[in-house]
């Protein structure tokens, strides 16, 4: 049986552009109320303004910082309690690992790994208390098949895959669903210059957003984009 999205309260990180922006649009059109968390607070506010403050709110969010998460949740709390958390924010600097600056390495892990962990630890308890909720982590096909010249990025997405699988087992008894979405190369700013794998066409941000929407309607453990 398909679940309805209408009336759900949803957090989408990295919601001001790319996959996050496309996901915001899909959820709002289905009747959800959405809180956008994004490092670019000005862009997030402009996206929210397109829909009106009854449907979308926004606030600055540095997902790698627990303190920023706490401030974000305080600011958008009037849209809660939260039914869905979409951990989408991510960065993808590429290059030979032996030449990668330590600052880049840390940034990748802070955003791609700690961002997911912080969001889960801060939003998840409310879901467990209510006995319902859904956490969706946007990982990557690179979380299953490593990418040369993207070693740290691959490591971060492998970490998200492992974290998601473990959290799913922990939260299932409380009635909380946990899904990971694994896109191939997506046509967004994030993937500019990244070649698609042989025989695999790049997917669009809306292709990924459609799968995220589908995951909420019918929760599954793991969903790939493209689905085949």
Order of alpha helices (4+ residues) and beta strands (2+ residues): beta-alpha-beta-alpha-beta-alpha-beta-alpha-alpha-beta-alpha-beta-alpha-beta
